[in-house]
């Protein structure tokens, strides 16, 4: 099978269900950003500090493909066969955050991204996740987006914030805190 089809050479692409849209369409931007996020999660999965979280991060990547399929489905194409996101997927992220937070010191200041390259990768993933969430919310103002998609992205960005803190703890690096000038 050839990778290139030439069907997008004029700046259009197909959604699941066959609807053709411009590659600049907000729906394409939303699921393209989810794809970008998935790459960052892969980068996090490859960090040695996350060896014990490899399976969980792979699970998150699988869910992001599910979420991307949902975003890539044209409105009204409910008959398109695709995997589904479930409340248990969100509950898993919450459970993982709760477990990590039991081990973390209380948060007393805003945290700046950085301190260690692996932690910085986590913050990059978090910010891409927030962008995917914003785009999905914006798309939902125009065309319906599953509530679970938006909830999952919201919870995942929270998870990535907590994960960054946990990674810093495990790497024995100080969290970089924001010290406002006018304080």
C-alpha positions in Angstrom: 0.0 0.0 0.0 1.3 3.4 -0.9 1.5 6.1 1.8 0.8 8.9 -0.6 -2.5 9.2 -2.3 -2.3 12.7 -3.8 -5.9 13.3 -2.8 -4.8 16.0 -0.4 -2.6 17.9 -2.9 -5.2 20.6 -3.3 -5.4 21.2 0.5 -8.3 19.0 1.3 -8.7 15.8 3.3 -11.3 13.3 4.2 -12.9 12.9 7.6 -14.0 9.5 8.8 -17.3 9.0 7.0 -16.0 10.5 3.7 -16.7 14.2 4.1 -14.0 16.3 2.5 -12.8 19.4 4.3 -10.0 21.9 4.0 -6.8 20.8 5.9 -7.1 24.1 7.8 -10.5 23.1 9.2 -10.8 23.4 12.9 -11.7 19.7 13.2 -8.4 18.8 11.5 -6.5 21.2 13.7 -8.1 19.6 16.8 -7.2 16.0 15.9 -3.9 17.0 14.5 -3.0 18.5 17.8 -4.1 15.3 19.5 -1.7 13.5 17.2 1.1 15.9 18.2 0.2 15.2 21.8 0.4 11.5 21.2 4.0 12.0 19.9 4.9 13.8 23.1 3.4 11.1 25.2 5.6 8.7 23.2 8.6 10.8 24.1 7.6 10.7 27.8 7.2 6.9 27.6 10.8 6.7 26.3 12.2 8.5 29.3 14.0 6.1 31.7 12.3 7.8 34.7 9.0 6.5 33.3 10.0 2.9 32.9 7.4 1.8 35.5 4.7 3.9 33.7 5.4 2.5 30.2 2.1 0.5 30.1 0.0 3.4 31.4 1.6 5.9 28.9 0.9 3.3 26.1 -2.7 3.1 27.4 -2.9 6.9 27.2 -1.5 6.8 23.6 -4.2 4.2 22.7 -6.9 6.5 24.2 -5.6 9.4 22.2 -6.0 7.4 19.0 -9.5 6.7 20.1 -10.1 10.4 20.9 -8.6 11.4 17.5 -10.9 9.0 15.7 -13.8 10.6 17.4 -12.6 14.1 16.4 -11.9 12.9 12.9 -15.5 11.7 12.4 -17.7 14.0 10.4 -20.8 15.3 12.2 -23.8 13.1 11.6 -21.7 10.1 10.6 -22.8 8.1 13.7 -22.7 4.8 11.8 -18.9 5.0 11.3 -17.3 2.2 13.3 -14.7 3.5 15.7 -13.5 2.8 19.2 -15.1 4.6 22.1 -13.9 6.6 25.0 -15.3 5.6 28.4 -15.7 7.2 31.8 -13.3 4.5 33.1 -10.6 6.1 31.0 -11.0 9.3 32.9 -11.3 7.5 36.2 -7.9 5.8 35.5 -6.2 9.2 35.1 -7.8 10.4 38.4 -6.7 7.3 40.2 -3.1 7.6 39.0 -3.1 11.3 40.0 -4.4 10.5 43.5 -1.7 7.9 44.0 1.1 10.3 42.9 -0.2 13.1 45.0 0.0 11.0 48.1 3.8 10.9 47.6 4.3 14.6 46.5 4.9 17.5 48.8 2.1 20.0 49.0 2.0 22.6 46.2 2.9 26.0 47.6 3.9 28.0 44.5 3.4 28.0 40.8 5.8 25.7 39.0 7.8 26.8 36.0 8.6 24.2 33.3 12.1 22.9 33.6 14.6 21.5 36.1 15.4 18.4 34.0 15.0 17.6 30.4 12.5 14.7 31.1 10.4 17.0 33.2 10.5 19.7 30.5 9.2 17.1 28.0 6.3 16.4 30.4 5.4 20.1 30.5 5.6 20.3 26.7 3.1 17.4 26.6 0.9 19.2 29.1 0.8 22.4 27.1 0.0 20.6 23.8 -2.8 18.8 25.7 -4.2 22.1 26.8 -4.1 23.3 23.2 -5.9 20.2 22.0 -8.5 20.8 24.7 -9.0 24.5 23.7 -9.4 23.5 20.1 -11.9 20.8 21.0 -13.9 23.2 23.1 -13.8 25.8 20.2 -14.9 23.1 17.7 -17.8 22.1 20.1 -19.1 25.7 19.7 -19.5 25.0 16.0 -20.1 21.2 15.7 -20.8 18.6 18.4 -17.8 17.1 20.2 -18.2 14.3 22.7 -18.2 15.5 26.3 -15.9 12.6 27.1 -13.3 14.0 24.6 -13.2 17.3 26.3 -13.2 15.8 29.8 -10.4 13.3 28.9 -8.2 16.1 27.6 -8.9 18.2 30.6 -8.0 15.4 33.0 -5.0 14.3 30.9 -3.5 17.8 31.2 -4.0 17.6 35.0 -2.4 14.2 35.0 0.6 15.5 33.0 1.1 18.3 35.5 1.1 15.9 38.4 3.4 13.5 36.4 5.9 16.3 35.9 6.0 16.9 39.6 6.4 13.1 40.3 9.2 12.8 37.7 11.0 15.7 39.4 10.7 14.0 42.7 11.9 10.7 41.3 14.8 12.4 39.5 15.7 14.1 42.7 15.6 17.6 41.1 14.1 20.7 42.6 10.9 22.0 41.1 11.5 25.4 39.5 9.0 27.7 41.2 7.8 31.1 40.0 8.9 34.0 42.2 6.9 37.0 41.1 8.8 40.2 41.1 6.1 42.3 42.8 5.6 40.1 45.8 
